[in-house]
Amino acid sequence: MKANAGTRAAAAVMALTFLAAGLLAFCRPREKDRFVKVFFPDGRAVMAELAVTDAERARGLMFREKIQADQGMLFVFEAEGLYPFWMKNTLVPLDILWLGRDRRIVHIAADVPPCEADPCPSYGPDIPALFVLELKAGESRARGLKPGDRLEFVL
């Protein structure tokens, strides 16, 4: 049986539609790719949301009404540098940990309160960092974290 031009064109359009849908699904970041498990020296871990783009890093944990003890946000920068953080529009107190390229903690700002009025204070180390991990306030103390401790995660 010979297919006519209309049937062949319809089949080609259908095949291209399936191909395009498959490529879009493949190229779109999967939800699980937005999170990474961060392990502490004691073996416990948190599931950290990744902030890797400028927009994600700028928004951070703003407007979140709560954060659980097993949650966090890991900011990933392209190069080591001095990255001060502030708490504008952040509704919950946080612990902020700066990590060097070797994933060792270089600085901890513990129990950082939400910003009450402009200008908001900035927090950060005088030592370059490549990563910043935000946790629920009190978690760095509860986990016994200190500068020099190495955190483990796979990006």
RODO-464667 format. One line per field, with one value per residue: x, y, z of N, C-alpha, C in turn; residue number from 1. Coordinates in nm, 2 decimals. Example, Ala and Ser with C-alpha at 12.3 -4.5 7.8 and 13.67 -1.06 7.14 Angstrom:
n_c1 1.32; 1.28
n_c2 -0.57; -0.22
n_c3 0.78; 0.71
ca_c1 1.23; 1.37
ca_c2 -0.45; -0.11
ca_c3 0.78; 0.71
c_c1 1.32; 1.29
c_c2 -0.33; 0.00
c_c3 0.78; 0.79
pos 1; 2
! end
This chain:
n_c1 0.08; 0.06; 0.16; 0.00; 0.09; -0.01; -0.05; 0.21; 0.32; 0.18; 0.26; 0.53; 0.52; 0.41; 0.61; 0.82; 0.71; 0.70; 0.97; 1.06; 0.93; 1.05; 1.31; 1.28; 1.20; 1.43; 1.62; 1.52; 1.57; 1.56; 1.36; 1.49; 1.75; 1.78; 1.85; 2.08; 2.25; 2.40; 2.66; 2.76; 3.05; 2.98; 2.84; 2.56; 2.31; 2.18; 1.92; 1.99; 1.87; 1.97; 2.14; 2.24; 2.24; 2.26; 2.01; 1.88; 2.06; 2.04; 1.77; 1.76; 1.67; 1.46; 1.14; 1.05; 0.86; 0.93; 1.19; 1.32; 1.51; 1.64; 1.69; 1.83; 2.00; 2.23; 2.46; 2.63; 2.91; 3.09; 3.36; 3.61; 3.56; 3.48; 3.18; 2.94; 2.64; 2.30; 2.00; 1.76; 1.42; 1.41; 1.25; 1.30; 1.53; 1.87; 2.16; 2.46; 2.70; 3.02; 3.22; 3.53; 3.71; 3.79; 3.59; 3.58; 3.48; 3.50; 3.40; 3.15; 2.83; 2.63; 2.29; 2.16; 1.96; 1.64; 1.62; 1.52; 1.49; 1.58; 1.91; 2.00; 2.21; 2.52; 2.67; 2.96; 3.28; 3.63; 3.77; 3.81; 3.55; 3.39; 3.15; 2.84; 2.64; 2.32; 2.14; 1.88; 1.85; 2.07; 2.14; 2.41; 2.54; 2.41; 2.49; 2.76; 2.94; 3.23; 3.48; 3.70; 3.60; 3.51; 3.27; 3.07; 2.96; 2.82; 2.83
n_c2 -0.12; 0.21; 0.52; 0.83; 1.18; 1.35; 1.18; 1.10; 1.35; 1.41; 1.20; 1.27; 1.52; 1.43; 1.27; 1.46; 1.62; 1.44; 1.40; 1.66; 1.71; 1.51; 1.60; 1.85; 1.76; 1.62; 1.82; 2.00; 2.10; 1.85; 1.81; 1.68; 1.75; 2.00; 1.99; 1.89; 1.66; 1.74; 1.65; 1.64; 1.65; 1.46; 1.27; 1.31; 1.47; 1.73; 1.82; 2.02; 2.29; 2.40; 2.70; 2.84; 3.01; 3.37; 3.49; 3.29; 3.29; 3.56; 3.57; 3.36; 3.24; 3.41; 3.53; 3.28; 3.11; 2.93; 2.70; 2.38; 2.17; 1.98; 2.09; 2.31; 2.57; 2.57; 2.78; 2.82; 2.94; 3.08; 3.14; 3.16; 3.40; 3.71; 3.70; 3.87; 3.84; 3.93; 3.99; 4.08; 4.07; 3.82; 3.59; 3.42; 3.35; 3.26; 3.03; 3.10; 2.96; 2.99; 2.83; 2.72; 2.64; 2.38; 2.28; 2.32; 2.48; 2.83; 3.04; 3.12; 3.26; 3.28; 3.23; 3.45; 3.73; 3.81; 4.10; 4.40; 4.67; 4.90; 5.04; 4.70; 4.50; 4.35; 4.03; 3.83; 3.67; 3.76; 3.61; 3.44; 3.25; 2.97; 2.84; 2.88; 2.80; 2.80; 2.75; 2.64; 2.86; 2.80; 2.55; 2.51; 2.52; 2.32; 2.10; 2.10; 2.24; 2.40; 2.65; 2.52; 2.26; 2.00; 1.98; 1.75; 1.70; 1.63; 1.78
n_c3 0.00; -0.08; 0.06; 0.07; -0.01; 0.19; 0.41; 0.46; 0.53; 0.76; 0.93; 0.94; 1.08; 1.32; 1.41; 1.44; 1.64; 1.86; 1.88; 1.94; 2.19; 2.34; 2.34; 2.48; 2.73; 2.80; 2.81; 3.00; 3.33; 3.57; 3.86; 4.08; 4.02; 4.12; 4.38; 4.64; 4.84; 5.14; 5.34; 5.68; 5.90; 6.11; 5.98; 5.94; 5.74; 5.52; 5.29; 5.04; 4.85; 4.54; 4.44; 4.17; 3.95; 3.87; 3.93; 4.09; 4.31; 4.39; 4.49; 4.68; 4.99; 5.03; 5.14; 5.23; 5.46; 5.65; 5.75; 5.76; 5.99; 5.84; 5.60; 5.35; 5.17; 4.90; 4.77; 4.48; 4.33; 4.05; 4.07; 4.33; 4.58; 4.76; 4.91; 5.03; 5.23; 5.28; 5.47; 5.35; 5.30; 5.39; 5.59; 5.81; 6.07; 6.01; 5.98; 5.83; 5.62; 5.49; 5.24; 5.13; 4.82; 4.87; 5.02; 5.28; 5.58; 5.60; 5.74; 5.97; 6.01; 6.26; 6.37; 6.23; 6.21; 6.05; 5.83; 5.96; 5.89; 5.63; 5.58; 5.52; 5.72; 5.61; 5.59; 5.62; 5.53; 5.55; 5.39; 5.09; 4.93; 4.78; 4.79; 4.96; 5.23; 5.35; 5.65; 5.88; 6.16; 6.43; 6.36; 6.29; 6.53; 6.67; 6.53; 6.58; 6.42; 6.29; 6.18; 5.94; 5.94; 5.71; 5.46; 5.27; 4.94; 4.62; 4.31
ca_c1 0.00; 0.14; 0.11; 0.00; 0.18; -0.07; -0.02; 0.35; 0.34; 0.12; 0.35; 0.65; 0.48; 0.39; 0.75; 0.89; 0.64; 0.75; 1.12; 1.07; 0.88; 1.15; 1.43; 1.25; 1.20; 1.57; 1.70; 1.47; 1.63; 1.47; 1.34; 1.59; 1.87; 1.78; 1.88; 2.20; 2.26; 2.52; 2.70; 2.84; 3.15; 2.92; 2.76; 2.43; 2.31; 2.07; 1.90; 2.00; 1.83; 2.08; 2.13; 2.36; 2.23; 2.25; 1.87; 1.86; 2.14; 1.98; 1.65; 1.80; 1.56; 1.37; 1.00; 1.02; 0.81; 1.00; 1.29; 1.33; 1.64; 1.71; 1.68; 1.92; 2.03; 2.37; 2.49; 2.75; 2.97; 3.18; 3.50; 3.62; 3.55; 3.42; 3.04; 2.86; 2.50; 2.22; 1.87; 1.64; 1.30; 1.42; 1.16; 1.34; 1.67; 1.95; 2.30; 2.52; 2.84; 3.10; 3.31; 3.63; 3.71; 3.81; 3.46; 3.60; 3.41; 3.60; 3.34; 3.01; 2.75; 2.52; 2.17; 2.15; 1.82; 1.59; 1.65; 1.41; 1.48; 1.69; 1.98; 2.02; 2.36; 2.58; 2.75; 3.05; 3.41; 3.74; 3.84; 3.74; 3.47; 3.33; 3.02; 2.77; 2.53; 2.23; 2.07; 1.80; 1.93; 2.10; 2.19; 2.56; 2.58; 2.35; 2.58; 2.90; 3.02; 3.33; 3.57; 3.80; 3.53; 3.48; 3.14; 3.08; 2.85; 2.85; 2.75
ca_c2 0.00; 0.33; 0.63; 0.96; 1.29; 1.40; 1.08; 1.11; 1.48; 1.40; 1.12; 1.35; 1.62; 1.36; 1.23; 1.58; 1.66; 1.35; 1.43; 1.79; 1.69; 1.43; 1.69; 1.94; 1.68; 1.59; 1.95; 2.08; 2.05; 1.77; 1.86; 1.63; 1.82; 2.13; 1.96; 1.81; 1.62; 1.80; 1.57; 1.70; 1.56; 1.36; 1.18; 1.35; 1.55; 1.81; 1.83; 2.16; 2.34; 2.47; 2.83; 2.84; 3.12; 3.49; 3.51; 3.20; 3.34; 3.69; 3.54; 3.28; 3.19; 3.52; 3.51; 3.15; 3.13; 2.84; 2.61; 2.27; 2.14; 1.89; 2.16; 2.42; 2.62; 2.58; 2.88; 2.78; 3.05; 3.04; 3.15; 3.20; 3.55; 3.76; 3.71; 3.91; 3.80; 4.01; 3.91; 4.15; 3.99; 3.68; 3.59; 3.34; 3.35; 3.16; 3.02; 3.11; 2.91; 3.01; 2.72; 2.74; 2.54; 2.25; 2.26; 2.35; 2.60; 2.94; 3.14; 3.09; 3.37; 3.20; 3.30; 3.58; 3.76; 3.88; 4.24; 4.47; 4.80; 4.94; 4.94; 4.58; 4.47; 4.24; 3.93; 3.75; 3.66; 3.83; 3.50; 3.40; 3.13; 2.93; 2.80; 2.93; 2.71; 2.85; 2.65; 2.70; 2.92; 2.71; 2.42; 2.49; 2.49; 2.18; 2.00; 2.12; 2.28; 2.51; 2.67; 2.41; 2.14; 1.98; 1.93; 1.67; 1.70; 1.61; 1.86
ca_c3 0.00; -0.10; 0.14; -0.01; 0.05; 0.31; 0.52; 0.49; 0.60; 0.89; 1.00; 0.97; 1.18; 1.44; 1.45; 1.49; 1.76; 1.96; 1.90; 2.02; 2.33; 2.41; 2.37; 2.58; 2.86; 2.83; 2.84; 3.11; 3.46; 3.65; 4.00; 4.17; 3.99; 4.19; 4.52; 4.66; 4.98; 5.20; 5.45; 5.78; 5.96; 6.19; 5.89; 5.92; 5.61; 5.49; 5.15; 5.01; 4.72; 4.47; 4.38; 4.08; 3.86; 3.94; 3.98; 4.21; 4.42; 4.44; 4.56; 4.79; 5.08; 5.05; 5.14; 5.28; 5.60; 5.74; 5.69; 5.85; 6.03; 5.74; 5.47; 5.34; 5.03; 4.87; 4.67; 4.41; 4.26; 3.94; 4.12; 4.47; 4.60; 4.88; 4.88; 5.15; 5.23; 5.37; 5.50; 5.30; 5.26; 5.45; 5.70; 5.91; 6.10; 5.94; 5.99; 5.70; 5.63; 5.37; 5.22; 5.03; 4.71; 4.93; 5.09; 5.43; 5.63; 5.63; 5.82; 6.01; 6.07; 6.33; 6.42; 6.16; 6.21; 5.93; 5.83; 6.01; 5.82; 5.54; 5.50; 5.59; 5.73; 5.53; 5.67; 5.53; 5.58; 5.48; 5.32; 4.97; 4.94; 4.65; 4.82; 5.08; 5.27; 5.45; 5.73; 5.98; 6.26; 6.54; 6.31; 6.29; 6.67; 6.71; 6.46; 6.62; 6.30; 6.31; 6.07; 5.92; 5.91; 5.57; 5.42; 5.15; 4.85; 4.48; 4.22
c_c1 0.09; 0.07; 0.11; 0.08; 0.12; -0.05; 0.12; 0.38; 0.29; 0.21; 0.48; 0.63; 0.47; 0.53; 0.83; 0.84; 0.69; 0.90; 1.14; 1.03; 0.99; 1.27; 1.40; 1.25; 1.34; 1.64; 1.65; 1.53; 1.52; 1.47; 1.45; 1.73; 1.89; 1.82; 2.01; 2.21; 2.40; 2.55; 2.79; 2.95; 3.10; 2.84; 2.62; 2.43; 2.18; 2.05; 1.89; 1.96; 1.95; 2.05; 2.25; 2.36; 2.23; 2.11; 1.84; 1.94; 2.09; 1.85; 1.67; 1.68; 1.46; 1.22; 0.96; 0.97; 0.87; 1.10; 1.31; 1.48; 1.72; 1.71; 1.79; 1.92; 2.18; 2.39; 2.62; 2.79; 3.06; 3.33; 3.50; 3.62; 3.49; 3.27; 2.96; 2.71; 2.43; 2.08; 1.75; 1.54; 1.31; 1.34; 1.20; 1.49; 1.75; 2.09; 2.36; 2.67; 2.90; 3.20; 3.41; 3.62; 3.72; 3.69; 3.48; 3.54; 3.52; 3.54; 3.19; 2.95; 2.63; 2.41; 2.15; 2.00; 1.77; 1.61; 1.52; 1.38; 1.60; 1.78; 2.01; 2.17; 2.40; 2.66; 2.84; 3.19; 3.51; 3.82; 3.76; 3.67; 3.42; 3.18; 2.97; 2.65; 2.45; 2.15; 1.98; 1.89; 1.95; 2.15; 2.34; 2.60; 2.53; 2.43; 2.72; 2.99; 3.11; 3.42; 3.68; 3.73; 3.50; 3.34; 3.15; 2.95; 2.90; 2.76; 2.74
c_c2 0.12; 0.45; 0.75; 1.07; 1.34; 1.31; 1.09; 1.24; 1.47; 1.31; 1.19; 1.45; 1.55; 1.32; 1.34; 1.63; 1.57; 1.38; 1.56; 1.78; 1.61; 1.52; 1.79; 1.88; 1.65; 1.71; 2.02; 2.02; 1.97; 1.83; 1.81; 1.69; 1.95; 2.11; 1.88; 1.78; 1.67; 1.72; 1.65; 1.60; 1.44; 1.25; 1.22; 1.44; 1.63; 1.80; 1.98; 2.19; 2.42; 2.60; 2.85; 2.96; 3.25; 3.52; 3.42; 3.25; 3.47; 3.66; 3.46; 3.23; 3.31; 3.47; 3.37; 3.17; 3.03; 2.76; 2.50; 2.24; 2.05; 1.96; 2.27; 2.47; 2.63; 2.67; 2.84; 2.90; 3.00; 3.05; 3.19; 3.36; 3.58; 3.78; 3.74; 3.87; 3.90; 3.94; 3.99; 4.05; 3.85; 3.68; 3.51; 3.36; 3.24; 3.15; 3.02; 3.06; 2.93; 2.89; 2.76; 2.63; 2.40; 2.20; 2.26; 2.48; 2.71; 3.04; 3.09; 3.22; 3.30; 3.29; 3.44; 3.61; 3.82; 4.03; 4.31; 4.60; 4.82; 5.04; 4.82; 4.55; 4.35; 4.15; 3.86; 3.76; 3.75; 3.73; 3.46; 3.26; 3.10; 2.89; 2.87; 2.84; 2.78; 2.74; 2.72; 2.75; 2.82; 2.58; 2.40; 2.46; 2.35; 2.07; 2.01; 2.16; 2.40; 2.53; 2.56; 2.27; 2.12; 1.92; 1.85; 1.68; 1.68; 1.69; 1.80
c_c3 0.00; -0.02; 0.05; 0.06; 0.18; 0.43; 0.56; 0.57; 0.74; 0.98; 1.04; 1.08; 1.31; 1.50; 1.51; 1.62; 1.88; 1.99; 1.98; 2.16; 2.40; 2.44; 2.47; 2.72; 2.90; 2.88; 2.96; 3.24; 3.53; 3.80; 4.09; 4.14; 4.06; 4.34; 4.53; 4.81; 5.03; 5.33; 5.55; 5.83; 6.04; 6.11; 5.86; 5.79; 5.61; 5.34; 5.12; 4.86; 4.66; 4.42; 4.30; 3.98; 3.94; 4.00; 4.10; 4.33; 4.48; 4.52; 4.68; 4.87; 5.11; 5.05; 5.19; 5.43; 5.70; 5.67; 5.80; 5.88; 5.92; 5.60; 5.47; 5.19; 5.01; 4.75; 4.61; 4.32; 4.15; 3.98; 4.26; 4.48; 4.74; 4.85; 5.01; 5.13; 5.32; 5.38; 5.45; 5.25; 5.30; 5.58; 5.82; 5.94; 6.04; 6.00; 5.85; 5.71; 5.49; 5.36; 5.11; 4.92; 4.76; 5.01; 5.24; 5.47; 5.66; 5.72; 5.85; 6.06; 6.13; 6.37; 6.36; 6.15; 6.08; 5.94; 5.86; 5.93; 5.73; 5.60; 5.59; 5.60; 5.65; 5.62; 5.57; 5.59; 5.50; 5.40; 5.20; 4.99; 4.80; 4.67; 4.95; 5.11; 5.38; 5.51; 5.82; 6.10; 6.38; 6.49; 6.32; 6.43; 6.71; 6.64; 6.50; 6.51; 6.35; 6.19; 6.06; 5.89; 5.76; 5.55; 5.29; 5.07; 4.71; 4.39; 4.08
pos 1; 2; 3; 4; 5; 6; 7; 8; 9; 10; 11; 12; 13; 14; 15; 16; 17; 18; 19; 20; 21; 22; 23; 24; 25; 26; 27; 28; 29; 30; 31; 32; 33; 34; 35; 36; 37; 38; 39; 40; 41; 42; 43; 44; 45; 46; 47; 48; 49; 50; 51; 52; 53; 54; 55; 56; 57; 58; 59; 60; 61; 62; 63; 64; 65; 66; 67; 68; 69; 70; 71; 72; 73; 74; 75; 76; 77; 78; 79; 80; 81; 82; 83; 84; 85; 86; 87; 88; 89; 90; 91; 92; 93; 94; 95; 96; 97; 98; 99; 100; 101; 102; 103; 104; 105; 106; 107; 108; 109; 110; 111; 112; 113; 114; 115; 116; 117; 118; 119; 120; 121; 122; 123; 124; 125; 126; 127; 128; 129; 130; 131; 132; 133; 134; 135; 136; 137; 138; 139; 140; 141; 142; 143; 144; 145; 146; 147; 148; 149; 150; 151; 152; 153; 154; 155
! end
